Amino acid sequence: MEASQEQLLKEYNTYLELIDGELHLEGVSLKKLADELGTPLYVYSASYIRDRIRAYKEAFPNALICYAVKANFNPEVVRVASEEGAGADIVSGGELLAAIKGGVNPKKIVYAGVGKTVPELELAVEKEILMFNVESRDELFVLNDIAGRLGKKARIAIRVNPDVDPKTHPYISTGMKKSKFGVNFETAKEEYRLARELENLEVVGIHCHIGSQLLDVSPYREAVEKVVGLYRELTEEGFDIRYIDIGGGLGIKYKPEDREPSPKDLAEVVMPILEGVEAQIILEPGRSITGNAGLLISQVQFLKDKEIKHFIIVDAGMNDLVRPAIYDAYHHIVPVESKGRKHVIADIVGPICETGDFLAKDRRIEWLERGEYIAVLSAGAYGFAMASHYNIRPRPAEVLVEKGSYRVIRERESYEYIFNPK
Ligand code: LLP
């Protein structure tokens, strides 16, 4: 029993292991961390993040890997990626600051987002980031004005919407015609021609991103084929397209039966299409860098049986990890201490006053007692990043472990912090 559990854990993260039945990440006991630092607690493995950036670099040797900061914006997490040579993909002024704080050179930052504000654009123009991934005609004019006012030139790509179905959750499909992202593929050339006329802009790239959590890499083929077609047409018209940014979106293992595609699988699909293309490739992976690097530890508060249902009530709720509530997402959950007890089928729920506040439904899990800890796997991306104070629950602390040691990279929030109105 334990051998297969051990095997499964390794498929999520090679640094996860059971030592005497107790879960460890990179050699650090999660029980010890929870005892010392309290729960809920996010824990991330630095070596795992390093390995993932390296895997992308190996699969795409000449590409620029811009880690999507939205997945996990802790500057110390960003720093691990930047130490491995990664740039950053950002979507806000805050993420720009997080990237810089995490040691990313602004010359490696790309900035997407449909609703960039004037102060955000000003900040990014001042920092002279690598490229703005512009999502509308209006944005071209506003950015041109700002760059002119600041005496700078802004390098831009236009985010095109290749109308490809990524076959993922509708809320995280972004490259289809009906979505708010990017400009229509068919008319994109008009935006390019317009941008060329705006004197404070320099047109340098094409950007697309079709969606997130793609377990099947085949939709990238169609998207990249379309983008390369556009690249050739633009080049013929005299545009100097130096970057083709194919976005992020590679899926990760959430369910035990999921097979996670590797950066190499992605490269095998897209590299043949990119042959002969002189532009540098940019990728924007988020989830596939930090998702399985991290987990959320939570403590069992109460157990209760209501007619046919057994509930395990824990101290992490939808305010800490909202993915199950809003996407009906599956996160694998294991006890921090496996004791070989009988299994039960239970709903694992949080303390929030909403029926949608659950971490797992009808889940088979080892019998747990009050006070024990559980680990919610695959929580390193879009976990803390989407956490809130709902019901006035301070957001969890975050810990980075590496090679047997750990450090707190964000303290647990205090009530004073939440109530500080300034
Ligand atoms: N680039 C752009 C332009 C994006 O919009 C995104 C994600 C990424 C890159 C990174 O995608 P990734 O490699 O992480 O799939 N909150 C949702 C995910 C939203 C993704 C939004 N955009 C979730 O928890 O599943």
Residues whose N, C-alpha, C, O or C-beta is under 5 A from the ligand:
A	BS01	LLP	A68 A71 A112 I172 H209 G211 S212 Q213 G247 G248 G249 L250 E284 P285 G286 R287 S288 R323 Y382
